[in-house]
Amino acid sequence: MNQRLSQIRQSMEPASVLISYSGTEAKRNKDVSYPFRAESDFLYLTDLNIPDSIFVLAQSGETVFFAPMGSPEERRWSSRFADPEYLSKSLGLPLSSIHDTSKLADVLKPMVSGKELLYAPWKEEYSTPLSRLLTGWSAKTRGPETFPSSWKDLSSFLGFFRRIKDLDEIARLKQSARTAVAGHKAVLQLLRTFDEPLRERDAKREFFHAIHRNGAEELSYPVIAASGNHATVLHYERDAAEISQGSFFLMDAGAEYQGYASDITRTYPVGKLHSRKKEMYEIVLAAQKKAIERAVAGQTLESIHDTAVETLVEGLWDAGLFKRIAWEGEKIIPGSTDEIIQKQYYKLFYMHRTSHWLGLDVHDTGAYYENGQAVKLVPGMVFTVEPGLYFPEDYDFIPEELKGTGIRIEDDILITDNGNENLTEGMPREFSELS
């Protein structure tokens, strides 16, 4: 952690201050709150999951931390109050640098006065004591105390660092992946053995229980559990439908371990499927395999996406899915795969991107383009590869046997010095292994 903060400080502009806020507890009902999870930038800087806390790092070297300390008696009643000695040990800071949040204004004001640049969350994102304090000070620049004239978004600044994972982060991501694999394997076993009506939410519960048995702290995002035509909705949120025989069941689910996310999608055959559905599955799997092969240092997420698109289009073309399509209200007969890609007709069946960064957030921070060019992959970058094909029931130009079919296959990929490592390869993806 000290090395990480040192690297960040060295990249800060002269006369600048960085401020990160952990967030506050969200009320569920009456006097009950949702489980707290700190803002990811705060976790990256402190590795602490404490509500209403603030971390301050000055480019000149000074570092301070604010948290609701409470009295020893209050700390006995609630874990939301922090022990200053624990914070001092965890952060490697002297007790003199640990303050109760009631001291925020008195301690912070001298640190920001006269500075030229502030790295902080965008003002409009948080209605908090910190944001109100900072925006109040920024409006008052008279006298010897002056507020920084420039304000940069903290997440954008840290995105450069968070995009490349260190060894500790990679270890956490691998454990997150292992727990998610255990969850998906439990779902696969459930689908193979059930002999009574099973609903989408039953698969969700099975995943949830399995990841917790294997060490995960939480889901990394709300589970998508979609049977039949529901799988053609990219972020399907309901879960009450019965899982249909003779169709696919798509499950997009990941686990969180020590703040780090995994993200796996598998599309499970349920019962005996029409051969055309299996044919579409094999096209998606081929696209994913080729895209992962492309995932090496020096390539880009853009080139990985292009590889997936080309493979999907070729497969659909050979399968006759582009003989006649509906596009923007017109019936069209494409003349070639090049035309389909150039005019993006493929988005009828594949409308999302192939990859996103993965880390403390399931859609992790970090730019995808710099200076107008796609970011080149380097060792330590982690991202998903998730091609898919979707055939909604209301498409009147596709074969009847494909209507209501959604397929996506997703794994988590780490770029290494020798190519890449599939962190989630422990979860089967061959059609025969999932049947």
N, C-alpha and C positions, 0 to 999 in steps of 0.2 A: 504493500500500500504506500509506504514512504517513497519508493522508487516511482510509482505512478504519479503521486502528487508532485514530485520533483520534476518529472517530465512535463507535467501540465504547467507548473509555475514557469519553467524555462520558455514555454511557448506563449505565455501571456505577454501582452504589450507592456512597456514601461508605464509606471504610475497607474496600475490597474488593480482592481479588486474583484474577486469571484465570490458570488453568494449563491448557495444552494439551499432550498427549502424541502423538507421531507414530506410535506403534506399533512393533512389533519384527518382524523377519523370521520367516517361518514356514518350518519345516523341511519339505523335500519327502522326502528320504531321505538317510541317512548324513550326509555333509558338504555336501549340496546344498540350497539354499534356493529357495523360490519367488521370482519377481521381487517386489521390495518396492514397495508403494504406500502412502503415508502416509495416516493418518486425514484425512477431508475437512475437519474443523474446523481441524486443524493446517495443512493446505494453504491454507485460506482466510486464516489469520492470517499465514503466513510465506512461502507460495509455494515451500517447500523440501520435497524428497522424501528425507529422511534418517532412517534407522531409529534408534530409541532416543534420540530428541531431545525436548527439553522447552522450551516457550516460556512465559514468565511476563510478565504485564502487570499492573502495579499501578495502581489508580485514581489514586493520587497522582502517577504519572508514571514511576516506575522500570520499566525493561524489561530482562530478561536472557534469555539463551538458553544451553541446555546441549546438548552433543552429544559423542559419543565421538570425541575428537580423534586420539588415537594419536600416535605419533612420526612424523617424516618418513619413516622407513624403513617403518613400518606403512602409511602412506598410499600408498607406492609399490606395495605388494602388494595393497591392497584399497581400493575406493572407498567402503566403508562408513564409513571414518574421514573426518572433516571437517577441512578446512583453516580455521583460525580467521580468517585474513585474508579468505578467500572469504565466510565467514559474515558478517563485519563489513560487507563491501561490499554483500552481498545484502540484509541486514536494515537497513542504515543505522544500525548501532549501533557505539559505540566498542569496541575490543578488550577494554577492561576489563569490558564487559558480556557477553562470550562466555566460557563456562566449559566445561571438561571435565565429563562426567557424574559423575566421581568427586567433584566438589566440590558436588554437588547439595544434600546435607544442610546443609553449612556455609553456603552462600549463600542457600538458600531459607528456612531456618528464621527468620531475622530478618525476612524479607519477609512471612511469614504470621502471625508472632507479634503478638498484639494487634489483629489485624484482625477485622472483624465478619462478613464474608461471603467465601466462596470459590466461584468459578465453576470447575468442574472436571468431567471425566467422572464419571458415577455410580460409586461405589466398587466395586459388585459387577460392573462390566463388565470390569475389567482386573485381572489378577493380575500386576502389574509392580512393579519397584522403587519407582516413583512412588506407586502406590496403597498399597503396604505402608508407605511412609514417611508418607504423609498420614494413613492410618487409625491408624498408631501414634501420631502426634502428637495426633490428635483424642482419643485415650483418655487423654492426659496433659495436664491443664489446670491443674495446681497451680503455685504460684509466680508470678513476674512474667511468665513466658512463657505466653500463652494462645492456644489455637487458635481460629480463627473459629467462632462458635456456629452459623452457618448455612452450608449447602452447597447450591448450585443447579447443576442439570445444565447443563453448558456448551453442549451441542448445542441444547437448548431456548432458551437465551439467544441464541445466534448465529443460530438459525433466523429470527428477525425480520429480521436483516440479510441473510442469505443468500437470502431469498425474493425480493428485488429485486436484479437484476443490474446492475452498472455497465458502462461501455462496454468495458472490457477483458474482462470476463466474457462479454459478448455476442459480442465478436469471437471468443473461443475456442469458444463454443457454435456459432457459425456455421461455423467451420472443422471442428469435430467433425461437424456435420450434413453438410457437403460430403463428408467422407471416407466417412461411412456411406452417403450416396447413391451414391457410386462403388462401394461394396461391393455394394449391392443391384442396381445396374445390371449388375455383373459376373455376379451370380447369374441375372438375367433373361436375359442373353446365353447363359449355360451351359444354361439350361432350353430355350432356343429351338433350340440347335444340337446337343444330344447325340443320338447315334444308337445308343447302347448302354445297358445298365442303369445307372442313376444312383442313388446312395444319398443319404440325407439328409446324411450327413457330407461328401459331396463338395461340396454347396452351402455347408456351413460353411467348408470349406477355401478355396473360391473367394472368399467374403466376407472371410475373414481375410487372405488374400494381397492383395486389392484395397485394403483400408483401409490396410495398411502401405505399399503402393506410393504411396498418396496422403497420407501424412504422419501417420497415427494412430500412437499409441504402444501402444495395447492395445484389446481389446474393452472396452466399458463394462459388460458383463454377459455371462454365458454365453449363447450363441446358442440360440434355439429354432428348430429346423428340423423341421417336422412335416408328413408327408404323410398324406392321407386322414383316417381316424378319429383319428390322433395329434393332429391340429390341434384336436380338441375337448378336449384336455388343456391347460389354460392354461399350465402351466409344464412342458412336455414336455422331458425331459432326454436321452432316448436318441436315437441317430442312425444306427442300423444298417439301418433298413428301406429298401427300394427305393421310389423315388418313383413313384407309380402314375399310369398314363395314365388320362385320363377323370376326374380328380379335382383338387382344389386342393392346392397346396403352400404352407403358411404359413411365413413366415420372419420372426422377431422378432429383430432384431440391430442393435446400435449400436456406435459407435466412441468412444474416449476420446482427447481432444487436450488436452495440458497440463492434465490433471486433470479436464476437463469432458466430460460425457457427451452422446451423442445416443441416440435411441430411435425406431427405425422398424420398423413391421410392414407387410409386403405379403403379399397372398394371391394366388399366381400360378396361373392356369389351366394345367393340363398336359394336352395333347391336346384332344380334342373333349369338351366337357362337356354334360351334360343342361341343357336350357333352364331348369329349375327352380333349378339351382345358380346360373346366371347371374342369375336373378331375385333370389335371396337376396343375391348380391354387390351388386347395384344398390341394394337396400334399405340395406345397411350403408354404402355410399358416400354415399347421400343423407343418411343420419343424420350421417355425419362432416362433410359439407359444411355442413349446417344448424348443427351444433354449433360449427364454426369461425366461421361468420358471427356467432354469438352471442358469440364471444370478444372482447369489447371492454372497455375500462375501465368500471368501475361494475357489471359483471356479476360472477358468481361461478362457481366450478367446479361448484357445485351446480346453478345454472341451466343451465349447459352440459350437464351430465349429464341433466337433465330434458328438454332439447330432444332429445338423442340417443335417450332412452327413448321419448319420444312418437313420434318418426319411425319407430323400429324397430317399435313396437307397431302403428302404423297400417299399415305395410307388411306385417307378418305377418298382420294381420287381413284386409286386402284379398286376401292370397294364400291365405287359408283355413287357416292354421296353428293357429288357435285354435278351430276348430269343435268339437274334442274333445281335451282334454288330461288327463294324469295328474298329480295334485297331492296330495302327502302321502298316497299310497296310494288316492286316490279318483279316479274319472273325473268330470271337470267340463266343463260347456259354458258358458263365459263369455258374458255377455249384452251386453257393450260394451267398448270400449277403455278407458273410464274404470274399469270394474271390474278389468280386467287390470292397470292401473297401480296402482290403490288397493290391491289384494290381492297385488301383485307377482308375478303369474303369469308375467310376462315373464322372470323369473329362470330359468325352464326353459331359455331360449335365450340369455339375456344376464345373466350373474351377477356381472360385475365393474363397477367404476366406469369412468367415461369418461376421467378425467384424473388426473394426479399431477404434482407439481412436478418440475422437471428442472434439474440444475446440476452441482455437483461429484459428486453421487450421482445415479444414474439415478432413484431415488425420493428426491428431494432433501428435506432437512430444511425445516421451516417449518410452522406450524400451518395447518390448514384452517378452523378455527372459532376465533373469539375472542369472549368474553362471550356465548356461546350463538348467535352469528350467523356465517354463512358469510363468510369473508374476501372483501372486494371486490377485484376485479382492478385493478391500477394499472400504468402503463408500467414496463417492466423485468422483469415477471414472465414466467417461461418454464415451460411445462407441455406435457404431451401431450394429444392428443385421439384416442381409440382405441376407438370402438365396435366391436362384433362380434356375430356370431350363431354358435351352436354346436348341432349336431344329432348327438348320439352315436348309435352303431349300436344301442345297447340301448333306445332310445326306440321303443316299439311303437305310438305314436300319431301318428307322422309319416309322410309319404310315403316309400316305399322308396328313391326316387331321391335323397332328401336325407340318408339315413343315412350317417354317417361323414363329415360335412362340417363344417369349421370355417373361419370367415371373420373376419378382423380387419384393419382398416386404421388405421394410426397415423402421425401426424405431430407435429412439434415446433413449438409456437406461442409467439411473443413478442408480448406486449402493447406497443403503441406509442401515441404521442400521437394518431395518426390511425386507430386500429383495431387491426390485428394484422398480423404477418408470419409466414408459414409458412416456417420455416427449412429444411424438408425438401421443399419443393415441387418441387425438381428431380427427384425420383423419381416416375415416372408412377404413376397410380392408377386411371385409366379402364380398364375391362375390355378394351377394344379395344387399348389400349397395352401391356397385359401379356400378351395372347394370342399 
